[in-house]
Amino acid sequence: MKFMRAREVPPFLRENGFQIGDSTFEKLTAPSINRGPPFHWWGPFKLFGDETVLEWAKANLSPEGPKPQKFRALDCKERASEKELPGAGTPGPEQPPIHQDREDCDVD
């Protein structure tokens, strides 16, 4: 196992396919956040093992699945089917409407 100092970890992760910024890594390893990879102290320096860092990065991946879809406006047919469901399409008190009325739709 190869050990590296904290400033060497973000470039190492980027070389291994994990896109992380230097400041993000610093934030995660800050004592107040404490969500970074395990480390050892060598005098005043934090040392991170390369295998441990990769295990930590892999453990923090989201589960496999489809990419989240971006928001899109509902078309006329979707708005019509939405009205058939009780309570569907009714925004909550703090929730903005999910569509705007369009003149080209005759669904009310």
Backbone as JSON, one array per atom type, in Angstrom:
{
  "sequence": "MKFMRAREVPPFLRENGFQIGDSTFEKLTAPSINRGPPFHWWGPFKLFGDETVLEWAKANLSPEGPKPQKFRALDCKERASEKELPGAGTPGPEQPPIHQDREDCDVD",
  "N": [[0.85, -1.18, 0.0], [0.53, 2.17, -0.85], [1.18, 5.29, 0.64], [-0.19, 8.58, 0.89], [-0.16, 12.16, 1.15], [-2.73, 14.5, 2.17], [-3.11, 16.51, 0.19], [-2.39, 15.18, -2.09], [-4.36, 13.36, -2.61], [-6.85, 14.17, -4.03], [-5.9, 14.58, -6.81], [-5.05, 11.94, -7.29], [-7.47, 10.52, -7.06], [-8.85, 11.64, -9.24], [-7.27, 10.73, -11.35], [-8.02, 8.11, -11.26], [-10.6, 8.08, -12.15], [-12.56, 9.35, -10.57], [-14.24, 12.2, -10.21], [-13.39, 14.82, -8.38], [-13.03, 17.8, -6.61], [-10.29, 19.71, -5.27], [-11.01, 21.4, -3.1], [-13.45, 20.29, -2.34], [-12.67, 17.79, -1.39], [-11.08, 18.62, 0.76], [-13.06, 19.78, 2.32], [-14.66, 17.54, 2.95], [-12.91, 16.09, 4.55], [-12.56, 17.69, 6.71], [-12.56, 18.25, 10.24], [-15.09, 18.99, 11.28], [-16.92, 18.0, 9.44], [-16.09, 15.37, 8.71], [-16.29, 13.17, 6.81], [-14.59, 12.01, 5.1], [-12.1, 9.72, 3.66], [-10.66, 7.06, 5.71], [-7.72, 7.72, 7.67], [-4.21, 7.95, 8.63], [-2.1, 9.25, 11.18], [1.0, 10.82, 10.74], [3.23, 12.18, 12.42], [2.57, 15.6, 12.12], [1.05, 15.22, 9.87], [-1.66, 14.05, 7.85], [-2.02, 10.86, 6.58], [-3.02, 9.0, 3.8], [-4.0, 5.84, 2.67], [-3.59, 4.39, -0.53], [-5.23, 2.25, -1.46], [-7.25, 2.28, 0.45], [-8.36, 4.8, 0.02], [-9.45, 4.48, -2.55], [-11.34, 2.46, -2.02], [-13.03, 3.9, -0.29], [-13.97, 5.88, -2.06], [-15.35, 4.29, -3.95], [-17.31, 3.23, -2.28], [-18.85, 5.45, -1.87], [-20.21, 5.9, -4.17], [-23.23, 6.41, -6.01], [-26.08, 4.19, -6.23], [-26.31, 1.91, -9.04], [-28.19, 2.74, -11.9], [-30.81, 4.25, -13.91], [-30.07, 7.38, -15.43], [-30.97, 10.39, -13.77], [-33.88, 12.08, -14.88], [-34.32, 15.19, -16.56], [-36.38, 17.98, -15.73], [-39.43, 18.32, -17.47], [-41.99, 19.93, -19.34], [-45.46, 19.11, -19.05], [-47.41, 17.54, -21.59], [-50.51, 18.06, -23.46], [-52.07, 15.65, -23.39], [-50.97, 14.33, -21.17], [-51.63, 16.13, -19.18], [-54.4, 15.86, -19.25], [-54.77, 13.19, -18.4], [-53.72, 13.42, -15.9], [-55.64, 14.9, -14.58], [-57.63, 13.07, -14.16], [-56.95, 11.53, -12.0], [-57.57, 11.37, -8.52], [-56.67, 14.12, -6.61], [-54.31, 14.39, -7.99], [-51.94, 16.48, -9.55], [-52.49, 18.62, -8.0], [-50.97, 21.15, -6.48], [-49.06, 21.34, -3.46], [-49.12, 23.45, -0.47], [-46.66, 24.85, -0.5], [-45.54, 24.11, -2.83], [-44.63, 24.69, -6.15], [-46.67, 25.02, -9.15], [-46.72, 22.27, -11.48], [-47.03, 22.58, -14.13], [-47.92, 24.95, -16.65], [-50.85, 26.7, -17.67], [-51.8, 26.33, -21.0], [-52.62, 27.87, -24.05], [-53.14, 26.33, -26.29], [-54.18, 23.96, -25.39], [-57.11, 22.22, -24.64], [-57.92, 21.22, -22.24], [-59.35, 21.18, -19.09]],
  "CA": [[0.0, 0.0, 0.0], [1.25, 3.44, -0.94], [0.55, 6.35, 1.42], [-0.06, 9.91, 0.31], [-0.68, 13.25, 1.97], [-4.08, 14.94, 1.79], [-3.1, 17.29, -1.06], [-2.16, 14.26, -3.2], [-5.51, 12.47, -2.79], [-7.75, 14.53, -5.13], [-5.37, 14.21, -8.13], [-5.06, 10.47, -7.38], [-8.84, 10.1, -7.35], [-9.18, 12.04, -10.61], [-6.56, 9.79, -12.24], [-8.72, 6.84, -11.21], [-11.95, 8.22, -12.65], [-13.47, 9.98, -9.64], [-14.12, 13.65, -10.35], [-13.54, 15.51, -7.1], [-12.18, 18.98, -6.52], [-9.44, 19.8, -4.08], [-11.74, 22.01, -1.99], [-14.47, 19.33, -1.9], [-11.99, 16.79, -0.55], [-10.71, 19.29, 2.01], [-14.29, 19.95, 3.1], [-15.08, 16.23, 3.47], [-11.98, 15.62, 5.57], [-12.52, 18.63, 7.83], [-13.08, 17.62, 11.47], [-16.5, 19.28, 11.5], [-17.7, 17.18, 8.51], [-15.57, 14.03, 8.99], [-16.86, 12.17, 5.9], [-13.54, 11.6, 4.17], [-11.58, 8.37, 3.87], [-9.84, 6.86, 6.91], [-6.32, 8.16, 7.51], [-3.28, 7.74, 9.75], [-1.26, 10.42, 11.47], [2.46, 10.69, 10.72], [3.57, 13.51, 12.94], [1.46, 16.52, 11.9], [0.45, 14.98, 8.55], [-2.62, 12.97, 7.61], [-1.62, 9.99, 5.48], [-4.12, 8.19, 3.27], [-3.58, 4.7, 1.87], [-4.21, 4.43, -1.86], [-6.31, 1.27, -1.54], [-8.31, 2.75, 1.33], [-9.0, 5.94, -0.65], [-10.28, 3.96, -3.64], [-12.48, 1.79, -1.39], [-13.91, 4.96, 0.19], [-14.61, 6.51, -3.23], [-16.31, 3.33, -4.5], [-18.41, 3.1, -1.33], [-19.66, 6.66, -1.93], [-20.92, 5.99, -5.45], [-24.66, 6.15, -5.92], [-26.41, 2.9, -6.84], [-26.47, 1.92, -10.49], [-29.57, 2.94, -12.34], [-30.93, 5.22, -14.99], [-29.71, 8.76, -15.13], [-32.16, 11.16, -13.46], [-34.39, 12.87, -16.0], [-34.51, 16.61, -16.32], [-37.78, 18.41, -15.72], [-40.0, 18.71, -18.75], [-43.38, 20.33, -19.22], [-46.44, 18.1, -19.43], [-48.17, 17.87, -22.79], [-51.96, 18.1, -23.25], [-52.58, 14.33, -23.0], [-50.54, 14.06, -19.8], [-52.44, 16.98, -18.31], [-55.75, 15.28, -19.19], [-54.73, 11.99, -17.56], [-53.43, 13.88, -14.55], [-56.89, 15.4, -13.99], [-58.48, 11.92, -13.85], [-56.56, 10.96, -10.71], [-57.95, 12.26, -7.42], [-55.55, 14.78, -5.94], [-53.14, 14.54, -8.86], [-51.77, 17.79, -10.16], [-52.81, 19.68, -7.06], [-49.75, 21.46, -5.74], [-49.18, 21.58, -2.02], [-49.09, 24.87, -0.13], [-45.38, 25.46, -0.82], [-45.04, 23.49, -4.06], [-45.08, 25.43, -7.34], [-47.36, 24.17, -10.11], [-45.8, 21.53, -12.34], [-47.25, 22.98, -15.51], [-48.65, 26.2, -16.82], [-51.92, 26.58, -18.64], [-51.42, 26.69, -22.37], [-53.79, 28.22, -24.86], [-53.41, 25.31, -27.29], [-54.78, 22.79, -24.75], [-58.5, 22.45, -24.28], [-58.16, 20.41, -21.05], [-59.5, 21.94, -17.86]],
  "C": [[0.89, 1.23, 0.0], [0.48, 4.48, -0.13], [0.79, 7.69, 0.75], [-0.63, 10.93, 1.28], [-1.99, 13.74, 1.38], [-4.09, 15.69, 0.46], [-2.89, 16.4, -2.29], [-3.39, 13.39, -3.52], [-6.43, 12.9, -3.93], [-7.18, 14.24, -6.52], [-5.35, 12.69, -8.34], [-6.45, 9.96, -7.73], [-9.24, 10.45, -8.78], [-8.5, 11.13, -11.63], [-7.27, 8.44, -12.32], [-10.21, 6.97, -11.53], [-12.96, 8.86, -11.72], [-13.25, 11.49, -9.7], [-14.42, 14.32, -9.02], [-12.56, 16.68, -7.08], [-11.37, 18.97, -5.25], [-10.23, 20.34, -2.88], [-12.84, 21.08, -1.46], [-13.84, 18.28, -1.0], [-11.59, 17.4, 0.78], [-11.93, 19.44, 2.92], [-14.71, 18.63, 3.73], [-14.17, 15.73, 4.58], [-11.85, 16.57, 6.75], [-13.11, 17.96, 9.07], [-14.57, 17.86, 11.7], [-17.42, 18.44, 10.6], [-17.37, 15.7, 8.72], [-16.22, 12.94, 8.13], [-15.84, 11.72, 4.87], [-13.07, 10.19, 4.45], [-10.79, 8.26, 5.18], [-8.38, 7.26, 6.64], [-5.52, 7.81, 8.76], [-2.53, 9.05, 9.97], [0.2, 10.01, 11.38], [2.99, 12.04, 11.13], [2.37, 14.42, 12.73], [0.67, 16.26, 10.62], [-0.56, 13.84, 8.58], [-2.1, 12.17, 6.42], [-2.79, 9.08, 5.1], [-3.53, 7.06, 2.44], [-4.31, 4.69, 0.54], [-5.38, 3.46, -1.99], [-7.52, 1.71, -0.71], [-9.08, 3.9, 0.69], [-9.91, 5.45, -1.77], [-11.51, 3.22, -3.1], [-13.51, 2.81, -0.9], [-14.67, 5.59, -0.97], [-15.67, 5.58, -3.82], [-17.53, 3.19, -3.59], [-19.33, 4.31, -1.37], [-20.33, 6.87, -3.27], [-22.41, 5.77, -5.21], [-24.95, 4.8, -6.56], [-26.55, 3.02, -8.35], [-27.94, 2.09, -10.84], [-29.62, 3.95, -13.45], [-30.56, 6.61, -14.51], [-30.98, 9.54, -14.81], [-32.57, 12.01, -14.65], [-34.51, 14.32, -15.6], [-36.01, 16.9, -16.36], [-38.21, 18.74, -17.14], [-41.47, 19.05, -18.51], [-44.3, 19.2, -19.66], [-47.13, 18.52, -20.73], [-49.67, 17.76, -22.48], [-52.52, 16.76, -22.79], [-52.2, 14.0, -21.56], [-51.34, 14.9, -18.81], [-53.84, 16.42, -18.16], [-55.75, 14.06, -18.27], [-54.45, 12.36, -16.11], [-54.71, 14.32, -13.84], [-57.81, 14.25, -13.58], [-58.15, 11.32, -12.49], [-56.96, 11.9, -9.59], [-56.7, 12.82, -6.74], [-54.34, 14.98, -6.8], [-53.11, 15.94, -9.44], [-52.11, 18.93, -9.24], [-51.56, 19.98, -6.26], [-50.04, 21.68, -4.26], [-49.04, 23.06, -1.73], [-47.78, 25.56, -0.52], [-44.81, 24.94, -2.13], [-45.53, 24.29, -5.26], [-45.8, 24.49, -8.29], [-46.37, 23.5, -11.04], [-46.01, 21.84, -13.8], [-47.96, 24.32, -15.52], [-49.76, 25.97, -17.83], [-51.44, 27.07, -20.0], [-52.68, 26.92, -23.17], [-54.15, 27.12, -25.85], [-54.01, 24.03, -26.72], [-56.21, 23.13, -24.36], [-58.89, 21.62, -23.06], [-58.28, 21.33, -19.86], [-59.73, 21.05, -16.68]]
}
